[in-house]
Amino acid sequence: MSSEDLTARARIREAAIDLFAERGIATATIRDIAERAGVSSGLLRHHFGSKEGLRDACDEFAMAKMNELRDQLMGPNAPVDPTVLGALHPTALRLQVYLVKSMMDGPSTSLFDMAMESGRTWAAHADIETDDLEAWLATMVALKIGLFVMRDQVGRVLGDDMATAAGFRRMVRASIEIFSRPIMTPELADQALKALDSLYPIEE
């Protein structure tokens, strides 16, 4: 494959990520994406075969890039570098908005599965105290997705669009503060778990 082909493929992928995020998977057309990328519809089909194939490529690229950014911040022995935090915007926000849009537009569950697999990889190096890691990870993925699903509502309340540096900073800062401070004491959490087990006993 020539360097020109590689460049065209990347332009098509980037244009698709933007348009899928802006309009949704169903609404963004092959023609729109090709026009945004400055290529012909035929060249787009040459590289990706179909809109479904293009979406799969976008999903894989976006998830891989987010995993790279995550590892820079949260990988084994990785220090939290302010320059890395700065680099997360607008790259991370753009990809997160796309990933949520792709996941919500279904019907494929592969993207959620990729997020779960990414979580398992991260959890292997993290100190997670849980008896049910799958439920812990699935809940965490859903919570993270919910923040972007509710993007417009969050932005309305804050008075800052999450797509702006100011809004993104407030969202990330609040997330860090929430996850850094336990909402429940260990004693209260233990009582709640015992009450839950009493109400919904585990069937052998």
Summary of the structure (lengths in Angstrom):
residues: 204
radius of gyration: 19.9
end to end distance: 56.9
largest distance: 64.1
contacts: 519
relative contact order: 0.07
helix: 75%
strand: 0%
